[in-house]
Amino acid sequence: MQIYETNIENQANNFSTGIPYGKPCIDSSKFFIDTACFEETHIPKNFTLIDSDTGESLNDFKRSSLEIPYKDHKIYISTVKKILPNSPPIDKILIYFPAKIAGNEYFYGIQKKNFIEVLEHLKSIGYLKFNNANDIYKNTFVRDLDIKIDMKLAHNDKPEVKEYNKALRERFNGVTENFHLFDSKKQGFGIQTYERDKSTITKPFLKFYDKSKELTGKSYEFFNTLSAYIQSEVQDNFIYRYEFTLKDKRSFDKFGINNRLEDVHEVLESKWREIGKAFFNTNFQTKVKKPRDLSKLRGVEKTLALYFTEDIKRGLTVTQIKDKYILPQKDKKQRYRMSLLFERIYYFSAVDNENTKEIRHTYELVNKWDKFFGLIENTQKDGL
């Protein structure tokens, strides 16, 4: 197996390839600006939304907005209005565009200069009138903010990552239908939890997928516009992307950040990783209940409880502890029984035993990728 960097922290700020591996970047967002910030706006009335409409699916939003061709891509713009009792009415301009308008800087996400560029284009064709684009930028707020992190792997890592994804399916804290495992010729493979448009803080949308495959398949026309250097980097490596979404202001408030675009651009990379890790843990970190009566544990369970205590002292996470029991079980009924057993002993960890080669392989593989992606604390220093 070939991993070019040990984890996403070490990959960050490696820009020599035109792809800032490990760096959190804005992949997309809905941008809101008070209409009063503009001298004039000239958006047809039939592209006016009530405020509740802005939370609809992205495809529905696009269909309800004015579509403006730009650089082989599209900008979407609407007016947002709503009358509120005992409060000033909502009157905003809503803009959406993809990071792909950045061309060869696509992997750096939507930067300030890209947003200013879009504003100036909308001004040049008569939809918006303003004196200073920087003033508009300072008064722009975001919702449905997608943050992405690209990780560089080797093509021969794919089988292990696919196996890791199957383990995540078993660890998922939600109901089965909210976990999506996919693999297609155009999109490549990956996983998704919940739906982007309906995600919440307790049920967060996130997605891992094969960006190399998506670019050379589904987005092939855009891929052909990139420099030969970036094309080679994409084709020669397995670029795996992690995306997560901050849906609304409540999501921003939870993590102590402002949803003003200028402030979003100033958020530290370590903070974005903290948020990405929190969403990952919400979906995949084991949650168990303490047994009501430990005294009723049977003999073998009391013996296991002693091992549990030792692994807790070693610093294993609850998920790492549970994985030792659940992952080796290939049968659904066996996994269920082991889950019940784990619930009975709660605070403790599994036996550090010498079982079959398959059990050792599965456990070590999952822990290795947990550590690589840097999304679950891995305090265990030694292997099995």
N, C-alpha and C positions, 0 to 999 in steps of 0.2 A: 504494500500500500504506500502511496505517495501523498503526503500532505505538505504543502509548501510552507505553511506557517503553523504554529502550534495552536493558536486560537484567534478569535476575531480581534482581541486586544492587540496582538502582535501584528496582525495584518493591517491595522489602521495606518493611514497616512502613507501608504506605499503607492505613490501616484505615477510612477515611471511608466506604467503600462497604459495610461489613459483611463484606468479603472481604479478608483480609490477603495481597494479592498478593506473591509472592516469598518468603513466610515459610514455612519448613519446619515442619510440624505433624504430630502423631501421628494417623494416619488409623484405625489399628486395631492390636490386639495381643492376645496371650494373656497374662493376668496370673496369676502364681503366688504363693501365700502359704503358708508353713508352717502346717499345721493347729494346731500348738502356739501360734500367735499368737492363737488364738481361745479364749474360755472354753468354748464349745460349738459344734458344727456339727450340723446336722440335714438332711443330704442323703441321700436314699434310696440304699441299697446298690447298686441296679441302675444307678446313674449313677456307677460307680467305674471308672476307667481305670488300666491299667498304664502306666508312664512312657513306653514306646515308642509308645503310642497317641496321645500328645500331639503327635507329629510328623506325624500323618496329615493328609489334606486337610481344609480347614476344613469342608466340607460333611459329611464323615464324622464329624468331631469334634462338630458340632452335633447330628447324629443320635444320638450316644452320650451326650449331655449333657442335663441337666434344663433345659427351656425355660421361661423366666419372662416373660410379657408385661409390657412397661413402656413407657409413652408411645408407643403405636402401634408399638413396636419390640420387640425381644426381648433378654433377658439369658440367657446360657448358663453353667451352672455344673456342675462335676463334682469328685469327689474323685480324686486321683491317688495311687496306691500302688505301691510296688515294693520287693521284698526284695533286698538286695544282699549278696553274700558279703564278710565282713570290713569292712563299712561300716554306718553307721546306715541304717535303712530310709527310703525316700522316702514321705512322707505330706504331701500338699499339697492346697490348694484351687485349682482353676483356674477363672478367670472370663473370659468374652469378651462384649463388647457393641460396637455400632457407634457411631461418632462422631455419627451422626444423632440420638442422644438429646439432644444439646446444642441442638437446635432452631435458632434464629436465629444461634447461635454455632457452628454446624456447621463452617464453614470454618476455625475456629480449632483444630479437631481436639479430641482428648481431653485436657482439662486436668485439673489436680488436683481441682478442685471437681466435675467430672463423675464422677471415680472415687469420691470421697467420697460423692457422691449415690447412686451405685449400691450402695456398701457399706451405707449407711443404709437403703436400700430392702430389701436382702436381710435386714438385721437386723429391720426392721419386720414382715416376713412370716414370720419365725421360722427362716430357714435358717442364719443366722449369729448368734452372740452375742459381743459384745466391749464394752469400756468406751470406748475412744478410737479413732475411725476414723483419726485422724492417725497413731497408732502402727502401725496396719495398713498404711497407705500407705507408711510408712518401711520396711516389711519386705516390700514387694511387688516381684517381679522379672518381667521381660518376656522373651518369645520371640516369634518371628514378628512383629517390629515393622515396621509399614508407615509410612513417612514420605512425606508428599505436599507438593508445591509447586504452587500455582496461578499461572498466568501469564495476563495480560490481553492479548488480541489483538483485532483487528477481524475481522468475518465475511469480509471480502474477502481476508484472509490465508490462508484455508483451502486454496485451490489450491496455493499455494507450500509450505505445511507438508506437504501430501500429497506433493508432489514431493520434498521433503526426506526424507520417510519412505521413499520408494522408494530414494533414495540410501543411506540407512542400511542398507537390506536388502542392498545390494551391499557395504557396508563391514563387515557383521556377521562377527565372528571365529568364531562357532560353526557347526554344521551347519545346513543350510537349514530343517529341520523344527523347530528351536528358535527361529526368528524368525517371529513372527506379525504379519501386516499385516491389519487388519480395518476394515470399514466397514459399518455397519448403521443402520437407521432408528431403533432404540431407543438403541443405545450410541453412535452416531456413529463416527468413524474414529480410528485410532491404531495403535500398535505395541506388541508385548510380546516380551520375550526370556525363554526358559526358562519353567518353571512355578513359581509361588510356593512350592508345598509341597515341591519338590525342588531348590530353588536352593542353590547353594554359593558360597563366596567367589570361586572361579574361574569359576563359571557363574551369575552373579547374575541374579535376577529383577528386571526393571524394566518400567515401562509408561508410555507417553504416550497420553493420550486426550482426546477432546472432552468436557469436563465439562459444558458448557452443554447439549449434546445429551443426555447421559446423564441429567441431572436432569430435563429437560423431556420425556424419553421414558420410559426404563426406570424412573426414580424419580419419576414425575409426582405420585403421591399425596403423597410427602414434600415435593416442590417446592411444592405448594399450601399447605403448612403454614407456609412461610417468609413473612417480611414482604414487603409489596408492594415495598418499596425493594430488597430483595435479589432478588426475582423479576425486577424491571426490569433490574437489573445483569446478571443471568444471561442474560436474553433479548436485551439490547441489545449484548452483547459475545460474543466467542468466547473462552471460558475453557478453556485447555489445561492439563491436569494431568500432572505427572510424579510417579510413585510408585516407590519402591524399598524392598526388604525386607532387614532384618537378621534372619537366620534363627535363629541360636542364639548362645550365649556366645562361641564362637570368632569369630564375626563382630564382636561388640563388642570383644573383645580385640585383634583385628587393627587396629582404629582407635583403640585406647587409651581406650575409654569403658566405663563400668560399666553393667550391665543392670538395676540397681536402678531402679525407676520414678522415685523422687525425683531420682536422678542424671540419668536420661534427660531429665526436664523442665528440668534445668539446663544441658544441652549447648548450646553457642553455635550460633547459626544458621550461622556460617561453617564450623563443624565438620560440620554436616549437609550443607552444600553441597560440602564437600571429599569426603565419603563418596559423595554422589550423583554427583559428577564422576568419582570412582574407579570406580564401577560402570559408568558410561557408557563410560569409557575402556577398561575390561576388555572390554566387548562390541564397541566400535566403533573404538578407536584401532588403527591399522595395526601389525601385528607382522610383521617381515620378517627373513630370515636374510642374513647377510653372504655374498657370493659367495666361493667357495673360491679362485678365481684371477682377479683383476682383469686380469691381463695378456692374458687371452684375449678381452677385449672387442673386438668388431669396430669398424671405423672410426666408423660412425655412433653406436655406443654410447659410444665414447670422447668423442665430441663432446658427447653428452648428459651424460656424467659431469662435464664442465666446468660445465655449467649447474647440475647437481645441487649442486656445491660452492658455487656462488654463492648458491643459495636457502637452503642450510643456514646460511650466514653471515648471511642476512637474518632468520633465526629462524623459518622455517616448520616446523610439526610434520610428522612422518612421514605422518600422515593427510592433511594438506593437500597434501603433495607427491604422494602416490599418487593423490589425487582428480583431479589434473590429467590423469593418464593414463587412469584407469578410468572416471570418470563420463561423459565424452563418448561412450564406446563403447556403442552400443545393441544390438549383437549379442553373444551369449554367448561365442562363439568369440573374437571380437575382445577382449573383456574378459579372457579367459583368457590370450591371447597378451601383452596388455599387462601383466598381472600377472606373467608369467614375465620379461618385460623389466625390470619394476621390481625384481623379486627379484635380477636380475643386477647392478643398480647400487646397490642398498641405501642407502648413507649419503647419497645425493644427492637433488636435487629435479628436477622436470620443467622443460621449457623454458617461459619466459615469453613465449609467442608470440602472434601475431595470427591466430588461426584463425577459424572461423565464428562468427556471432552466437550460435548455439545453444550452442556450447562455452563461450563467455564467460558466457552467461546461467546455465548449469548450475553452473559452478564458483563464480561470485559468489553465487548463491542459497544453495548449501550452506554456504559460509563465513559468509554473513550470519546464517543460523539457528544455526550452531555458536556464533557470538559471542553471539547473543541469549540462547540458553538457558544460556550461561555454563558449559558442561560440558566443553568442550575449550579449552585455552589457545589464544588467537588473538593471536599476537604480530606478525602481519603488519600493517603500518601502511597500506600502499598497496594498491590493487586490482590487477587483472591489468595 
